[in-house]
Amino acid sequence: MISILALLSLLPLGAQIRFEERTLATDLKSGYQVIAVDVNHDGRLDLVALASGMKDLYWFENPGWQRRVLAAGFNRMINAAPLDADGDGIPEFLLAHEFANVAKNSIGIVSLLEHGANLNEPWKAREIDRIPTSHRLRAIRLPGGAGIINAPLTDATAAPPDYRGHVPIVLYRPPLWKREPVDSSIQGVMHGIFVFDWDRQAGEELLTASFQGLHLLHPAKKGAAPKRLNNGDPAAWPKSGSSEVVVGRLGKRRFLASVDPWHGNQISVFTQHGAEWRRQVIDSFEAEAHTLHAADLDNDGRDEIIAGFRGAGRSVFYYRATAQGKWERFEVDRGGIAASGCAAADFDGDKRIDIACIGSATANLKLYRNRGAQ
């Protein structure tokens, strides 16, 4: 039986996109997340860099990429999410810190970061909540007002290797930033979430990637049960399910992409056939994929998949769909970054989507400017 990779090697390749690489930092110990956001309200997207092994949260100002401390003095930071809560054009942030994979060792503090008159000085921090293993923070639009989702990694009593228990997904909304329950029915490790307007009705929906696969949640619909879209990797628990999830489009047709299983090496694509979302593993080459995005890199109306691998290989790839329904793999960076987090956005205003990634073992932050097809 011919493998997926062997089959792809027989297909004619499209024009490869050329990326111009620039290193912005080399000392971000245990780099974990990078966020594209306009920090200073100048119309340009800056980069916020979170490194779990550092005490300070940094931002890099576009276009010169000067590095500044956004907030200082945190232990084991794991995720941040921006939201302009007061309408002044400058985002506030929620920050999850004091994190550990095992709940009994994880305080799970969530802090609100607010700027002062001088954006170049560290912002003030105020603790708003504590949930063990607070892990993924993402802004979401809802009919009652925008807020930020907190999806912990596990239940507060979960322990390895099985991590049994229900994950308590919650929401915080300004100005009170009080905890609001969203769902606690999904079990095991929930590593990835993705916010998306799924049904073009009021508010946005939430996709989750966990030991139980991919689920769709409607936070605006109180009491609505999550809908399982696919089981992800069919292996036995705790090797089952998915780790990351994103939504993309091929023209008018929607697809899902995931990393399977938790910290796995499989890149999967899901297409809808009636009520069923069918899974296709398009790659299983590198070790430990940790970040996933979908973006139209070549402006043809069809999204590519961007995947960062932080394990052996330390690479960033993008995948392009072919007319035959397969996916080609192209290199953005091979061996130069243990990509734990990436962001995809137009940073230079040339109407092309660029990529920025932060490395864990490599401790670096890189910007890859999209220079178009070769």
Disulfide bonds with the S-S distance in Angstrom:
Cys342-Cys357 2.07
